[in-house]
Amino acid sequence: MGPSLAEAAPLELAGRAVELAAARGAEQCDAIAFSHTESTVSIRLGEIEKLIEATSHFLGLRVISGGRTAVCSTSDFTPAAFEQFVAETVELARISAPDEYAGLPDPEQLASGAGDSLQLYDERIESLPLDDRIDMARSCEAAALGFDSRITNSEGASLTTRVGEVALANSRGFAAGYPATSISLSTEALADDEDGKKRNAWWFSAERNLRSLMDPETLGRIAAQRAVDQLGARKTDTKRVPVIFEPMMAARLAGDVAGCATGGALYRGATFLAGRTGEAIGSPLVTIVDDPTRPARAGSRPFDGEGVAARRNVLFREGRFEGFLFDCYTARRMDARTTGSAQRGVSSLPEPGPANLIFEPGETPAEEIVADTQEGLLVTALMGFGFNPTTGDYSRGVGGFWIENGAIAYPVAEANISGEVGSMLGKVDAVGSDLTWFGSSAAPTVRIAEMTVSGV
């Protein structure tokens, strides 16, 4: 086989794995390879707590023969080990259970470009000096600690960069890869309540490029403000009132909805959206899309985990449910077509899911939504996992602020909100203009006209 592939580029690795598998009789196969260097700087109370840098190379091989599938992964690219890895994957496929829906994408579905216009790589991240990364994390935490005398402690600040490449090749002639970078910064501040209870809050920024990252001092002050704002939080009475989701919480709500809008949830019968394609479920203010073609966003990509060209998919258009996200397998099971939505790790089968999930903004300033609410709850924290995708029943622990006469009255803790997601979408009566990105998801402020709010 020649020398070790340890220094080979991901595209070469993926292509070589496919060649070897095909030579050993694999009917269909594809390989995905990742190579990246990840660096993390963690600061706590002004001192360096962690400095970690690691370079990783991984490859995952999927072999399909007679509908029988095997997926294996490796990080050992010495000749003998790599040969053995491919041989064992081909053999495992021969003894696995057949599945008539297994298979690669049709050739015409495969992407033809490498996505150069997507701005997935920033050379400034690769060359960012260690001292600069330390200073960014340190200034972020310092801004939080210095924001208010009631900020008494910190869980630290961390800055992580990743520089790498992704590549995919298959036995139908597809072979493509692309370089990618990411940078993220986060911090968590703690404030002391009068009764001695700690109130903590965190904030983060995650981007593909350095210029889009939130200013470290601003990020630190946001985390501190959110902690201080919770001081004096109390329970509230049980009643039915409007509930406002701030952008981060609205993005999480959209994520719950998107999880129900996948082909995997559909064929397993685990979604309240089954049989409702084309139905007006949400209010006309609700438009939710998945768009991996947005330049410079964390979930952007030229092709999905099977090599299918990335495309914008609308889940809800002005309240109407447009359809599900599919990979090739779930599309075949449901007599549909892939939407280019396959997510893929090196050791797992592809599964459909969102890339860049966006709850589209409206035209109302967020402050007007609050001012227009006579009594209600502004949700700034969600806790627990009280959501049933099959029925749509929704019950979550929350924190936030009680609104009276169009203004914030007091912070709320130990509350619960409940409803049914389909009904909640139908009761959306205000959507803010403040679209905010959180990594690979984005949302504005969203108000639901009525939900049950209860003290816990």
C-alpha positions as CSV (number, residue, x, y, z in Angstrom):
1,M,0.0,0.0,0.0
2,G,3.0,2.3,0.4
3,P,3.9,4.7,3.2
4,S,1.6,5.7,6.1
5,L,-1.3,8.0,5.3
6,A,-0.9,9.7,8.7
7,E,0.1,13.0,7.0
8,A,-2.3,12.6,4.1
9,A,-5.1,15.2,3.5
10,P,-8.6,14.1,4.4
11,L,-9.7,13.9,0.7
12,E,-6.8,11.5,0.0
13,L,-7.7,9.4,3.0
14,A,-11.4,9.2,2.0
15,G,-10.6,8.4,-1.6
16,R,-8.1,5.7,-0.6
17,A,-10.6,4.0,1.7
18,V,-13.2,3.9,-1.0
19,E,-10.7,2.4,-3.5
20,L,-9.7,-0.3,-1.0
21,A,-13.3,-1.2,-0.1
22,A,-14.4,-1.4,-3.8
23,A,-11.4,-3.6,-4.5
24,R,-12.5,-6.0,-1.8
25,G,-16.0,-6.3,-3.3
26,A,-18.0,-3.5,-1.7
27,E,-21.0,-2.8,-3.9
28,Q,-21.4,0.7,-2.5
29,C,-19.2,2.6,-0.1
30,D,-18.4,6.1,1.1
31,A,-15.9,7.5,3.5
32,I,-15.8,10.8,5.5
33,A,-12.6,12.1,6.9
34,F,-11.9,14.9,9.4
35,S,-8.6,16.5,10.3
36,H,-8.5,19.4,12.7
37,T,-6.4,21.2,15.3
38,E,-8.4,22.4,18.3
39,S,-7.0,24.8,20.9
40,T,-8.7,25.8,24.1
41,V,-7.6,28.5,26.6
42,S,-9.5,28.7,29.9
43,I,-9.1,31.5,32.4
44,R,-10.5,31.6,35.9
45,L,-10.2,34.5,38.3
46,G,-7.6,36.0,36.0
47,E,-5.3,33.0,36.0
48,I,-4.7,30.4,33.3
49,E,-6.6,27.3,34.2
50,K,-6.2,25.2,31.0
51,L,-4.2,25.3,27.8
52,I,-5.1,22.5,25.5
53,E,-4.1,21.9,21.9
54,A,-4.8,18.7,20.1
55,T,-4.7,17.6,16.5
56,S,-7.0,14.8,15.4
57,H,-7.4,12.7,12.3
58,F,-10.5,10.5,11.9
59,L,-12.0,8.5,9.1
60,G,-15.4,6.8,8.9
61,L,-16.1,4.2,6.3
62,R,-19.6,3.0,5.3
63,V,-20.0,-0.2,3.2
64,I,-23.3,-1.3,1.7
65,S,-23.5,-4.7,0.0
66,G,-26.8,-6.3,-0.9
67,G,-28.6,-3.8,1.4
68,R,-26.3,-4.9,4.3
69,T,-24.5,-2.0,5.9
70,A,-21.5,-1.6,8.2
71,V,-20.0,1.6,9.5
72,C,-16.5,1.6,11.2
73,S,-14.0,4.4,12.0
74,T,-10.3,4.6,12.5
75,S,-7.5,7.0,13.4
76,D,-4.7,4.6,12.6
77,F,-3.4,5.2,9.1
78,T,-0.4,2.9,9.1
79,P,-0.5,0.7,6.0
80,A,-1.3,-2.7,7.7
81,A,-3.8,-1.2,10.1
82,F,-5.7,0.8,7.4
83,E,-5.9,-2.3,5.1
84,Q,-7.2,-4.4,8.0
85,F,-9.7,-1.7,8.9
86,V,-11.2,-1.6,5.4
87,A,-11.2,-5.4,5.2
88,E,-13.1,-5.8,8.5
89,T,-15.7,-3.1,7.5
90,V,-16.4,-4.9,4.2
91,E,-16.7,-8.2,6.1
92,L,-19.0,-6.8,8.7
93,A,-21.3,-5.6,6.0
94,R,-21.6,-9.1,4.6
95,I,-22.9,-10.5,7.9
96,S,-25.2,-7.6,8.9
97,A,-29.0,-7.7,8.4
98,P,-30.2,-6.5,5.0
99,D,-32.2,-3.3,4.7
100,E,-33.9,-2.5,1.3
101,Y,-33.7,1.2,1.9
102,A,-29.9,1.4,2.4
103,G,-27.9,3.0,-0.3
104,L,-25.8,5.9,-1.5
105,P,-27.5,9.0,-3.1
106,D,-28.3,8.8,-6.8
107,P,-25.5,10.4,-8.9
108,E,-27.6,13.3,-10.0
109,Q,-28.2,14.3,-6.4
110,L,-24.5,14.7,-5.6
111,A,-22.9,18.2,-5.2
112,S,-20.7,19.5,-8.0
113,G,-18.9,22.3,-6.2
114,A,-16.7,22.7,-3.1
115,G,-18.6,25.7,-1.7
116,D,-15.9,28.3,-2.1
117,S,-18.5,31.1,-1.7
118,L,-19.6,30.0,1.8
119,Q,-16.7,31.6,3.6
120,L,-16.1,28.7,5.9
121,Y,-12.4,29.4,6.5
122,D,-10.7,32.4,8.2
123,E,-6.9,32.3,8.1
124,R,-6.8,34.8,11.0
125,I,-8.0,32.1,13.3
126,E,-5.2,29.8,12.2
127,S,-2.6,32.5,12.9
128,L,-4.1,33.9,16.1
129,P,-1.3,34.1,18.6
130,L,-1.6,32.3,21.9
131,D,-1.1,35.5,23.8
132,D,-4.0,37.1,22.0
133,R,-6.2,34.1,22.8
134,I,-5.3,34.4,26.5
135,D,-5.9,38.1,26.5
136,M,-9.4,37.6,24.9
137,A,-10.5,35.1,27.5
138,R,-9.0,37.1,30.3
139,S,-10.6,40.4,29.3
140,C,-13.9,38.7,28.9
141,E,-13.9,37.4,32.4
142,A,-12.5,40.6,33.8
143,A,-15.3,42.5,32.2
144,A,-17.8,40.2,33.9
145,L,-16.1,40.4,37.3
146,G,-15.8,44.2,37.1
147,F,-19.4,44.8,36.0
148,D,-21.1,45.0,39.4
149,S,-20.0,44.6,43.0
150,R,-22.6,41.9,43.4
151,I,-20.7,39.7,40.9
152,T,-18.6,37.8,43.4
153,N,-17.3,34.8,41.5
154,S,-16.7,33.3,38.1
155,E,-16.8,29.9,36.5
156,G,-14.1,31.3,34.1
157,A,-13.9,32.1,30.5
158,S,-12.9,29.9,27.6
159,L,-11.8,30.5,24.1
160,T,-11.7,27.6,21.6
161,T,-10.5,27.7,18.0
162,R,-10.7,24.9,15.5
163,V,-8.9,24.7,12.2
164,G,-9.4,21.8,9.9
165,E,-10.8,20.1,6.8
166,V,-13.7,17.9,6.0
167,A,-13.8,15.5,3.0
168,L,-16.1,12.9,1.6
169,A,-15.7,10.4,-1.2
170,N,-17.9,7.6,-2.5
171,S,-17.9,4.8,-5.0
172,R,-20.1,6.7,-7.4
173,G,-17.3,9.1,-8.3
174,F,-18.0,11.9,-5.7
175,A,-14.9,13.3,-4.0
176,A,-14.8,16.7,-2.4
177,G,-13.6,18.5,0.7
178,Y,-13.4,21.9,2.2
179,P,-11.3,23.7,4.9
180,A,-13.2,25.1,7.9
181,T,-12.5,27.2,10.9
182,S,-14.5,28.1,14.0
183,I,-13.9,30.2,17.1
184,S,-16.0,30.4,20.3
185,L,-15.9,32.4,23.5
186,S,-17.9,31.9,26.6
187,T,-18.0,33.0,30.3
188,E,-20.2,32.4,33.3
189,A,-20.6,34.9,36.1
190,L,-22.0,34.4,39.6
191,A,-23.9,36.9,41.8
192,D,-24.8,36.7,45.4
193,D,-28.5,37.1,46.4
194,E,-29.4,38.6,49.7
195,D,-30.3,35.2,51.1
196,G,-26.9,33.9,50.1
197,K,-28.2,32.0,47.0
198,K,-25.9,32.1,44.0
199,R,-27.4,33.4,40.7
200,N,-25.3,32.3,37.7
201,A,-25.6,33.3,34.1
202,W,-23.5,32.6,31.1
203,W,-23.1,33.9,27.5
204,F,-21.3,32.8,24.4
205,S,-20.4,33.7,20.9
206,A,-19.5,31.1,18.2
207,E,-18.5,32.0,14.7
208,R,-16.7,30.8,11.6
209,N,-14.4,33.9,11.5
210,L,-12.7,36.2,14.0
211,R,-14.3,39.4,12.8
212,S,-17.8,38.2,13.6
213,L,-17.0,37.1,17.2
214,M,-18.6,39.2,19.8
215,D,-16.3,41.7,21.5
216,P,-14.9,39.9,24.6
217,E,-15.7,42.7,27.0
218,T,-19.2,43.0,25.7
219,L,-19.7,39.3,26.1
220,G,-18.5,39.4,29.7
221,R,-20.8,42.3,30.6
222,I,-23.8,40.5,29.1
223,A,-23.1,37.4,31.2
224,A,-22.7,39.6,34.3
225,Q,-25.9,41.6,33.6
226,R,-27.9,38.4,33.2
227,A,-26.7,37.2,36.6
228,V,-27.4,40.5,38.4
229,D,-30.8,40.7,36.8
230,Q,-31.8,37.5,38.5
231,L,-31.1,38.8,42.0
232,G,-34.3,38.8,44.1
233,A,-36.0,36.3,41.8
234,R,-39.2,34.8,43.2
235,K,-42.0,32.5,42.4
236,T,-45.2,33.6,40.6
237,D,-48.8,32.6,40.8
238,T,-50.3,30.1,38.4
239,K,-52.2,31.8,35.6
240,R,-52.7,31.9,31.8
241,V,-50.8,34.8,30.3
242,P,-48.7,35.7,27.3
243,V,-45.2,34.2,27.3
244,I,-42.3,36.0,25.5
245,F,-39.3,33.9,24.5
246,E,-36.1,36.0,24.2
247,P,-34.1,35.1,21.1
248,M,-31.9,32.4,22.6
249,M,-35.0,30.7,24.1
250,A,-36.9,31.1,20.8
251,A,-34.0,29.4,19.0
252,R,-34.3,26.5,21.5
253,L,-38.1,26.3,20.8
254,A,-37.4,26.2,17.1
255,G,-34.9,23.4,17.7
256,D,-37.5,21.4,19.4
257,V,-39.9,21.9,16.5
258,A,-37.1,21.0,14.0
259,G,-36.4,17.8,15.8
260,C,-40.0,16.8,15.0
261,A,-39.6,17.7,11.3
262,T,-37.0,15.1,10.4
263,G,-37.5,11.9,8.4
264,G,-36.2,9.9,11.3
265,A,-38.9,11.1,13.6
266,L,-41.5,10.6,10.8
267,Y,-40.7,7.0,10.0
268,R,-40.4,6.1,13.7
269,G,-43.9,7.6,14.3
270,A,-42.3,10.0,16.9
271,T,-43.6,13.3,15.7
272,F,-46.8,15.3,16.2
273,L,-46.2,16.6,12.6
274,A,-46.9,13.3,11.0
275,G,-49.6,13.6,8.3
276,R,-49.7,17.4,8.6
277,T,-47.6,18.5,5.6
278,G,-49.4,21.5,4.0
279,E,-51.4,22.2,7.1
280,A,-51.5,25.7,8.6
281,I,-50.3,24.9,12.1
282,G,-48.6,28.1,13.1
283,S,-49.7,31.7,12.9
284,P,-48.8,33.7,9.7
285,L,-45.9,35.1,11.7
286,V,-44.1,31.8,11.9
287,T,-41.5,31.0,9.2
288,I,-38.8,28.6,10.1
289,V,-36.1,27.6,7.6
290,D,-33.0,25.5,7.5
291,D,-30.3,27.0,5.4
292,P,-26.8,25.5,5.1
293,T,-26.0,27.9,2.2
294,R,-25.7,31.1,4.3
295,P,-22.1,32.4,4.1
296,A,-19.9,32.2,7.1
297,R,-22.4,30.5,9.4
298,A,-21.5,27.7,11.8
299,G,-23.7,25.1,10.2
300,S,-23.0,26.1,6.6
301,R,-21.6,23.5,4.2
302,P,-21.4,22.8,0.4
303,F,-22.8,19.3,0.8
304,D,-24.3,17.1,3.4
305,G,-23.0,14.0,5.1
306,E,-23.7,11.9,2.0
307,G,-22.4,14.3,-0.6
308,V,-25.8,15.7,-1.6
309,A,-25.7,19.3,-2.5
310,A,-26.7,21.7,0.3
311,R,-29.9,23.6,-0.1
312,R,-32.3,25.9,1.7
313,N,-35.3,24.0,3.1
314,V,-38.4,25.7,4.5
315,L,-40.0,23.9,7.4
316,F,-42.8,26.4,8.1
317,R,-43.8,29.2,5.7
318,E,-46.1,31.8,7.3
319,G,-47.5,29.1,9.6
320,R,-47.9,26.4,7.0
321,F,-45.9,23.2,7.6
322,E,-44.0,22.7,4.4
323,G,-42.3,19.3,5.0
324,F,-39.6,17.2,6.6
325,L,-35.8,17.1,6.5
326,F,-34.6,13.9,4.9
327,D,-31.4,12.0,4.2
328,C,-31.3,9.3,1.6
329,Y,-32.4,6.5,3.9
330,T,-35.4,8.2,5.5
331,A,-36.4,9.6,2.2
332,R,-36.6,6.1,0.7
333,R,-38.5,4.7,3.6
334,M,-41.1,7.5,3.3
335,D,-41.2,7.5,-0.6
336,A,-39.7,11.0,-0.6
337,R,-36.5,12.6,-1.8
338,T,-33.5,13.6,0.2
339,T,-33.4,17.3,1.2
340,G,-29.6,17.3,1.5
341,S,-30.0,17.2,5.3
342,A,-27.8,14.2,6.3
343,Q,-25.7,14.8,9.5
344,R,-22.7,12.5,9.7
345,G,-20.0,11.5,12.2
346,V,-17.2,9.1,11.6
347,S,-18.7,6.2,13.5
348,S,-22.5,6.6,12.8
349,L,-24.9,6.3,10.0
350,P,-26.2,9.5,8.4
351,E,-29.3,11.0,10.0
352,P,-31.3,14.0,8.9
353,G,-31.2,17.2,10.9
354,P,-30.9,21.0,10.6
355,A,-27.7,22.7,9.6
356,N,-28.5,26.5,10.2
357,L,-31.9,26.7,11.8
358,I,-33.5,30.1,11.5
359,F,-36.8,31.4,13.0
360,E,-37.2,34.3,10.6
361,P,-37.6,37.7,12.2
362,G,-40.6,40.0,12.0
363,E,-40.8,43.8,12.0
364,T,-41.6,44.7,15.6
365,P,-38.8,45.9,17.9
366,A,-38.4,43.6,20.9
367,E,-39.0,46.4,23.4
368,E,-42.4,47.1,21.8
369,I,-43.4,43.5,22.3
370,V,-42.7,43.8,26.0
371,A,-44.4,47.3,26.2
372,D,-47.5,45.8,24.5
373,T,-47.8,43.0,27.1
374,Q,-50.0,44.1,30.1
375,E,-49.1,41.0,32.1
376,G,-47.0,38.0,31.2
377,L,-43.7,36.2,31.5
378,L,-40.4,36.9,29.6
379,V,-38.5,33.7,29.4
380,T,-34.7,33.9,29.6
381,A,-33.9,30.4,30.8
382,L,-35.3,26.9,30.0
383,M,-34.6,23.9,32.2
384,G,-35.4,20.2,32.0
385,F,-36.6,18.1,29.1
386,G,-40.4,18.2,29.4
387,F,-41.2,17.9,25.7
388,N,-42.9,14.9,24.0
389,P,-42.2,15.1,20.3
390,T,-44.9,12.5,19.5
391,T,-47.7,14.4,21.1
392,G,-46.3,17.9,21.1
393,D,-46.9,18.3,24.8
394,Y,-44.6,20.9,26.2
395,S,-43.7,21.5,29.8
396,R,-40.5,23.2,30.9
397,G,-39.0,24.8,33.9
398,V,-38.2,28.4,33.3
399,G,-36.6,31.5,34.6
400,G,-37.1,35.1,33.5
401,F,-39.1,38.2,34.3
402,W,-42.6,39.0,35.2
403,I,-44.2,41.8,33.1
404,E,-46.8,44.2,34.5
405,N,-48.3,47.1,32.6
406,G,-45.8,46.7,29.7
407,A,-42.7,46.8,31.9
408,I,-40.4,44.4,33.7
409,A,-41.7,44.1,37.3
410,Y,-39.4,41.5,38.9
411,P,-37.3,38.4,38.2
412,V,-38.9,35.0,38.3
413,A,-37.4,31.7,39.4
414,E,-38.8,28.2,39.9
415,A,-41.6,28.6,37.4
416,N,-43.0,26.3,34.8
417,I,-44.7,26.9,31.4
418,S,-46.9,24.3,29.7
419,G,-48.8,23.9,26.4
420,E,-48.8,22.0,23.2
421,V,-46.3,23.0,20.6
422,G,-48.7,23.0,17.6
423,S,-51.0,25.3,19.6
424,M,-48.1,27.4,20.8
425,L,-47.0,28.0,17.2
426,G,-50.6,28.9,16.3
427,K,-50.8,31.5,19.1
428,V,-47.6,33.3,18.1
429,D,-48.9,36.9,17.9
430,A,-45.6,38.9,17.8
431,V,-42.2,38.3,16.3
432,G,-39.4,40.7,16.9
433,S,-37.0,42.3,14.4
434,D,-34.0,41.3,16.6
435,L,-32.7,38.2,14.9
436,T,-29.8,36.9,16.9
437,W,-27.4,34.1,16.0
438,F,-26.3,31.5,18.5
439,G,-23.8,29.3,16.6
440,S,-25.8,27.4,14.0
441,S,-29.3,28.7,15.1
442,A,-30.9,32.1,15.0
443,A,-34.2,33.6,16.3
444,P,-35.8,36.8,17.3
445,T,-38.0,37.6,20.3
446,V,-41.2,35.6,20.0
447,R,-44.5,36.1,21.9
448,I,-47.1,33.4,22.4
449,A,-50.5,34.9,23.2
450,E,-51.3,32.5,26.0
451,M,-49.7,29.7,28.0
452,T,-50.1,28.3,31.4
453,V,-47.5,29.7,33.8
454,S,-47.2,28.0,37.2
455,G,-45.1,28.3,40.3
456,V,-43.1,25.1,41.2
